[in-house]
């Protein structure tokens, strides 16, 4: 190896180590308030480092908003929380042009989406029109109004929450809009021993309020850039591609994973490899992130919908992973 090549390798290794430290600080800090759910927190951090967006979907009271707020509080960037309701309009999210009588002209007033981390709480409680306005901006990372384009600042990360078991007064996201989220996570109930400890010692109503930022904007962007340098070998690409093809071949799914879903899976695989301190991806990274990345992008066969269909999708993805040969 030449001296120049060795220097480049050393720089890559040092940047990966630094990025992994950023990820581990975030995971540890969020874990202070979301105990017993390290695997969920690791996936959430991987979604952030992959420059994706995260949908947290579960029943009330298991920590959806806590996870979102804790992750936002751990990053020293601008954070806004927007409670979605049935009367929320696109302008309430994106902003709009306001006429100034003093200046005699229109000026653009930025909406809550112009931030670094946006918590979209109960996203399925607002109308499809408002949902679409948010999700389009998430995908394109810019807002276009009246012929003018306003670019969103980096980093830009949306954490959305929704309750899949409650349908009255809600507007479920269709597959085309679910596809805008890199991952969909379920938190679930904590282990019994952890839950008892939390009940016994928690005295404060808002433990997230005590969290301090452990990562600044520069550190986060540097870690996101480091994801681009994670190596994904041919055998890993073949493995994740075989999984995508399996979703299209099984009769249990009426819609399999798309090419865009495969690309999202590959990026999530790289991000997860970085969070655990590797410069290269392995099949284990695919197995770890595949359900969170693909289950909301496929449609189970039959007429089931809502939360039941989502659970079916996760179960089918796990079954496919269990039967798919893993490269050595």
N, C-alpha and C positions, 0 to 999 in steps of 0.2 A: 504494500500500500504506500502511495506517495505521501509526502509530508502534507501537501494541500488536502488530499483526501482524508488523511488522518485528522487534520484540523477540523474539517467539515463534520466528520463523525463525532469528534469531541463536542463541538457546538450543538449538534443534534441531541446528543446524550444529555448535556447540561440543560438544554431547553426542556427536554422531556422530564427530567428530574424536577425542575422548577415548576412545570405545569402540574405534575403529579402532586407536589406539595400544596399547590393552590387547591386542587381537588380534595385532598385529604383534610385541609383546614375547613373547607366548606362542609364536608361530610360530618366532621367532628362537631362543628358548631351547631348545625341543624339537629344532630343527634342529641344535643342537650335538652331539647324540648319535644322531640319526636322519638321517644325511647323504644327500643325493641324493634325498630324498623330500618335497620341499616341498609338492607338490600334495596328497599324502596328509595331511600335517600341517595344511594349510589347511582341509581338509574336517573333520578331527577338531576343530579349534578352532571351526569354524562349528557343528558339532553341539553343542558345549558352550555356545556363546552362544545357540543356539536353544532351550536347556533340554531338549534331547533326550538320548537315551542312544546309546551307540556300541558296535557289535559289530565286532571286528577279527578277521578270519577269513583264515588263511593257513597254509602249511606251517611246521614248526618252524624256528627259527633266522633268520627274516627281520626280526625286530624287533617282534613283536606286543606282548609284555610291555614291551619297552623304550619303545615309543610310549606305552603306557598309564601306565607309571611316570613317564616324563619329563613328561607332561602334568600328572599329579597333583603332581609335585615342583615344577612351575612356578607352582602356585597356593598361596597361603598359607592353606590351609584344612585341616581334618581329613581324613586319608586312611587308608584301611584296605585291605588286600589279603586276599582270601579264596580259598584254593585249593580248587576244587570236586573232590570225590571221590565214589565210588559210595556211601559210607556216610554222607555228609553229610545231616543232617536239616533240615527247615524251621526248627526251633528254633535250630539252629546259625547260621542266617542272620538270622532275625527277633528271636530272644530268646524269653523266656517268663516265666511267673509262678513265683516261687520262694517257698516257705513259710519264714518266719522264726520259729523257735521262741521267740526272745527277745520279738518283738513279737506273736506269736500271730496273724499274718496273712500274706497273700500280698503280695508286692511284685514289680513288673515289672523284669526284668533285660533291658536293651537288648542286642540282637545287633549284629553287625558292620555291618548295613545302616544303623544310626543313625550316619551319618557324612556328610561332604560329597562326597567322591569315593571310590567303591568300585570296586576292581579285582576283577572276578569271573573268575579265571583258569581256563581250560578248563571253561567253563560246561556243555559237552555231556558232561562226565564224571559228572555227578550225575543222580539220578533225576528223572523228570518231576514228581514231587510237590514236590521241593525247587526245581526250576526254576520251577514255577508260583508258589510262595510268593514267590520273588524278583521275578518278572516282574509279579505283581499289585501288589506294593508299588511297583515302578518306575512303573507306570501311574497308580496312585492317589496316590502320594507319602504314603502313611500305612500303618500296620500296625494291624489290628484283631484283638484276641485277647480271648476271654472277655467279649465285650460292651463292651470298652474300645477306644477309638481313640487311637493314638499318632501324631502328625503328625511327618513327617521334616523336618529343618531344610533351609533353603535357603542356598546352592545345593545341589542333590542331583544327582549325575551318576554314572552307572554305565558303566564301560568293561568289556566282557566280551570274552574271547578264546576262540577254538576252532580246532581243526585239522580242516578239511573232508575231508582225505584219509584219515583214520584212523577206522575204524568199530568196531573191536573194543573192547568195554567202554564204548561211548559211547551217548548218547541224543539223537539229532538234534532240534533245536527245530522244532516244527511251524510252519506259516505264521502261525497265530493268535498264537504267542508271538514269532516273528520280527518281527511287526508292532509290537511294543513298542519296538523300536530305531529311532530316527530314521534312522540310516545304518548300512550294513554296508560296511566297507572291506577291501580287499586291499592289502597292502603291496608284495609282489613283491620280486624281487632288485634290489639297487642297480645303477646304471650301472657298467660294468666299471672305468672309471678311478677312480670314487669308491670302489668296493670295494677296489681295490688300495691306495689311500691309507689306508683304514681298517686293512687288514691290516698295512701297513708301520709305522704310527705308534701304533696302540693298544697300550698296555702294561698298562692297568688292566682288571681283570675287570668292574668295575661303574662305568662312567662316569656313570651316572645319579645315583650317590651324591654327586657333586660339584655337581650342579645346585642353584641357589638359587631360591627363589620370586621371581618378577618381577611378580606380581599378587596383591593381597590380596582378601579377601572383598568388601569394599565396591566395589572397582573392578570385580570380576567381575559382581556383581549389577547395577551401573549399566550395564555393557555389555550384559547380557542385556535390561535394560529398553529400551535404545536400539534393539534389534532390532524392538521393537513399533512404532517410529516410522519405520521404513524404508518408503518409498512403493512400492507395486506398482501400476503403471498397468494400465488395462483390456487393453491389447494384450499385456502379459506374462501376465495372468490367462488371457486367451483362448489364448495359446500353451501354457501348462502344462496347461490343461484339455484342449486338443486332443491333447496327448501322452497324458494319462490315458485319454481316449476311444479313442485308437489302440491302447492295450494291451488294450482290451476287444473291439476289432474284428478284430485280427489272428488268423488261425488258428494262428499259432505259439505262442499262449498259451492255455491252458485256463482260467486265472483271470487277469483283468486287475486293474489298480490300483483300490482302493476309494476312496470319498469321503474316508475318514480319511487314506488315502495321499496324496490330492491336497492336503489341508489341511497335512499334514506337509511336502510338497514346497514349498508356498508359504512356510512358515515357514523352511525351509532356504534358500530363495532369498533371503529377506530377510537372513538371517544371513550368507550369503556376500557379498552386496552390502556389508554393513557391514565385513567383514574387509578388503575391498579399498578402502574409503574412500569409498563412495558413499552418498547419502541416498535413492537410488532403485534399484530392481531393473531388470535388463535381460534379454532372452532369453539372453544369454551366461551369466548366473547360473543359469538353468534348465538349460542344456546342461551346465554344470559339475557340478551336484549331482544331476541326475536319476538317473543310474545308481546312485549310492550310496544314494539314498532309495527308489527304486522296484524295483530288480532283485530284492531279497529279499522283495518283497510280491506278486510275480506268480509264476505257475506255468507252465513250458513245457509244451507239449502232448507226449504220449507217456508212456513209463513210466520215464524217467530220473529219478534222485533223487540226494540227497547233493550232493557237490561238483560233479559233472558238470551237474546241473540248475541250480545256481547260476551256473556259467560260461555255460550256455546263456541264462539269464535276462539276464545282463549283455550278452551279444552281441546278443540280440534288442532290448534297450533302446537300444543304440548304433545298431543298424540303423534303428529307428524315429526316433531323433533325426536321423539322416542324411537320411531321406526326408521329414520333416515340414517344411513351409514355415515359414521364420523371418520374423516380422513386421519390417518396416523402421521 
